[in-house]
Amino acid sequence: MRLFRRSRAGPPPALRLLSRSGCHLCDEMRAVVVPLVDRLGGSLETVDVDSDPALAARWGNEVPILLDREGRVVAKARDGANKIARRLGA
């Protein structure tokens, strides 16, 4: 699977964070991503995978997952702040 890499000249990121309630890894990723998205002028939608059976079936065991506007994976659970920043072009 090829992970998303944003071009520095591209539009601000529109991202979707798939998470679940009570997930400490989800909280950690959100704490990393929110400042990056703010700095880049993008948007972030947080979605609880357990609220949608299709999302839970597809991503439930892999949360948190950060997706771009086309649904491509930007980051996974254990990706660090530096790696996520590079992928977002920050």
C-alpha positions in Angstrom: 0.0 0.0 0.0 1.4 3.4 -0.9 0.9 6.0 1.7 -0.2 9.5 0.9 2.4 12.2 0.5 1.2 15.8 0.1 2.9 18.1 -2.4 4.0 21.4 -0.8 2.3 23.2 -3.6 -1.0 21.3 -3.2 -4.2 22.4 -1.5 -4.5 22.4 2.3 -5.2 18.9 3.6 -8.8 17.7 4.2 -8.3 14.8 6.5 -10.4 12.3 8.3 -9.3 10.7 11.5 -10.9 7.3 12.2 -10.9 6.7 15.9 -12.9 5.3 18.8 -13.9 6.4 22.2 -11.4 5.4 25.0 -8.5 4.8 22.5 -5.3 6.4 23.9 -3.6 6.0 20.5 -6.4 7.9 18.9 -6.0 10.7 21.4 -2.3 10.8 20.8 -2.7 11.0 17.0 -5.3 13.7 17.4 -2.9 15.7 19.6 -0.3 15.5 16.8 -2.6 16.1 13.8 -4.7 19.0 15.0 -1.8 21.5 15.3 -0.4 20.4 11.9 -3.8 20.8 10.2 -4.2 24.2 11.8 -0.8 25.3 10.6 -1.5 24.1 7.1 -5.0 25.7 7.0 -6.6 22.4 6.4 -9.6 20.6 7.9 -10.0 17.5 10.1 -13.1 15.4 10.6 -13.0 12.9 13.4 -15.2 9.8 12.9 -15.9 7.1 15.5 -15.5 3.9 13.6 -17.9 2.2 16.0 -20.7 4.5 14.7 -20.7 2.9 11.3 -20.7 -0.9 10.8 -18.9 -0.6 7.4 -16.1 1.5 8.9 -15.8 -0.8 11.9 -15.6 -3.8 9.6 -12.9 -2.2 7.4 -10.8 -0.3 10.0 -11.9 -1.3 13.5 -8.8 -3.2 14.5 -6.4 -0.6 12.9 -7.5 2.7 14.5 -6.4 5.4 14.6 -6.1 5.8 10.9 -5.7 9.2 9.2 -7.1 9.4 5.7 -6.9 12.1 3.0 -9.8 13.4 1.0 -9.6 10.5 -1.5 -9.5 7.9 1.3 -5.8 7.2 1.1 -4.0 6.3 4.3 -1.8 9.2 5.5 -0.9 7.7 8.9 -1.5 4.7 11.1 -1.5 4.2 14.8 2.1 4.2 15.7 3.4 6.8 13.2 5.2 9.6 15.0 4.7 13.3 14.7 7.7 13.8 12.4 6.6 11.2 10.0 3.0 12.6 9.9 4.4 16.1 9.4 6.5 15.0 6.5 3.6 13.2 4.8 1.5 16.4 5.1 4.2 18.5 3.8 4.5 20.5 7.0 
